[in-house]
């Protein structure tokens, strides 16, 4: 009986280690907005949009996310950026056309 318990504990530990390894090596989700997979600031997001041709850029920090809006070619565009990774987040509709 003790052998069974020991084997069950070892199996559980092996599964936990495998799950931890998968989590540690998982790739961040979302398209790269600011390269580096490191934390970004509102100023960096604003500068990126301005360098992409947007004007009147506004940013709002919402917890871990930075929401930014700006105008380009007469159209308002909006992005949601993960401030921890610099990657785009949201519903996948990041084409900026605001046709929800």
Residue pairs with C-beta under 8 A, 6 or more apart in sequence:
28 37
28 82
28 85
28 87
29 87
29 89
30 82
30 85
30 87
30 88
30 89
31 87
31 88
31 94
32 86
32 87
32 88
33 45
33 48
33 79
33 81
33 86
33 87
33 88
34 40
34 44
34 45
34 48
34 81
34 86
35 86
36 86
37 85
37 86
37 87
38 85
38 86
39 83
39 84
39 85
39 86
40 66
40 81
40 83
40 85
40 86
41 83
42 59
42 61
42 66
42 68
44 86
45 59
45 66
45 68
45 79
45 81
46 57
46 59
46 68
49 57
49 68
49 70
49 77
49 79
50 57
50 70
52 72
53 72
53 73
54 70
54 71
54 72
54 77
55 70
55 71
55 72
56 70
56 71
57 68
57 69
57 70
58 68
58 69
58 70
59 66
59 67
59 68
60 66
60 67
60 68
61 83
64 82
64 83
64 84
65 80
65 81
65 82
65 83
65 89
66 80
66 81
66 83
67 78
67 79
67 80
67 81
68 78
68 79
68 80
68 81
69 76
69 77
69 78
70 76
70 77
71 77
72 96
75 96
75 97
75 98
76 96
76 98
77 96
77 98
78 96
78 98
79 88
79 90
79 94
79 96
80 88
80 89
80 90
80 94
81 87
81 88
81 89
82 88
82 89
88 94
93 100
